[in-house]
Amino acid sequence: MPASESAEFVERASCLSCGSSRLAELSAGRFDEGAVARFLAEDPWGEHPAPFLRGKRWCYVACQECGLAFHRHVLAPAWNERRFSRWMSQEAIEAFEKPMRTPAHLFARAADHTAHVLRIELLTRGPRGSSAPRVLDFGCGYGGFLATCSQFGFEAHGVDRSAAKREHNLVATVHADLAEVAGVAPFHALTLFEVLEHLDDPRGVMLQLRDLLGPGGILVLETPDCSGVRDIVTRSDYLKIHPLDHINGFTPSTLERFATALGFERVHKPVALVTGEPRLAFRQMAKRVLRPLLRATTQQYFRKR
């Protein structure tokens, strides 16, 4: 496809959560101007998207009924597939993630995965009885969380649309779409770590996922916290509401509202002590006591009603 061709976008004219058409524009601009153009140029890419985005506009809106913010225009399916298969090449992904792959970051991520495993094991004891927890990680990336689940005896499955991530995955049970895991359901737990912000139709996807979760099953959602972000001015803004990638901007309240409207009820996540340092264990226990006073986050646990 010649670079002279332009990327195609589709409009999302109603709220992704409540369906309201009462949307207020928060900010807008062109991909080839201002901060967005500068940050796109700085990012690593396989095939660079800039030539295909000349003259194209982005627009960030908020629902006036439920408050959810999102980008009104998203890449058309064929162009989104091009983004995953050619723009976000394996080499580009590795270059983007390289600065984050420090020993401290890797340790913290492994500890976080372990904490989620311990919580899921505890919260699913009732629905599953004596059977091993069956977990589906949607948008599993390279499968780090799945690998941790497997080490604890879970039956772990993943879905990821990125061909590069499926090809270089750490585990074998990673599928391209939900149709491939339908025969494995029902699951005791569903996890979506840093996924909802990427989805063109998060409600539609969650309805499909809800059907794969057994009665009383656990849902774990985690997204960037976009509280207070209305425009793309800084690098932090760009990373939170990237107009090609982070197309949905959740806050603690809009994330909870989104999930409860789909038939889930919020549950407090149990304390999981994954540390050899007594002071950190004390801090975790203190958080449990002070939970009503602490600031809400966009890492939330739910149970299927």
Secondary structure, DSSP 8 states (H G I E B T S, - for coil): --TTS---EEE--S-TTT----EEEEEEEETTSHHHHHHHHHS--SS-SGGGSTT-EEEEEEETTT--EEESEEE-HHHHHHIIIIIS-HHHHHHHHGGG--HHHHHHHHHHHHHHHHHHHHHTHHHHTTS--EEEEET-TT-HHHHHHHHTT-EEEEE---HHHHHT-SSS-EESSGGGGTTT--EEEEEEES-GGG-SSHHHHHHHHHHHEEEEEEEEEE----TT--S--SHHHHHHS-SSS--EE--HHHHHHHHHTTTEEEE--------S-HHHHHHHHHHHHHGGGS---SEEEEEE-
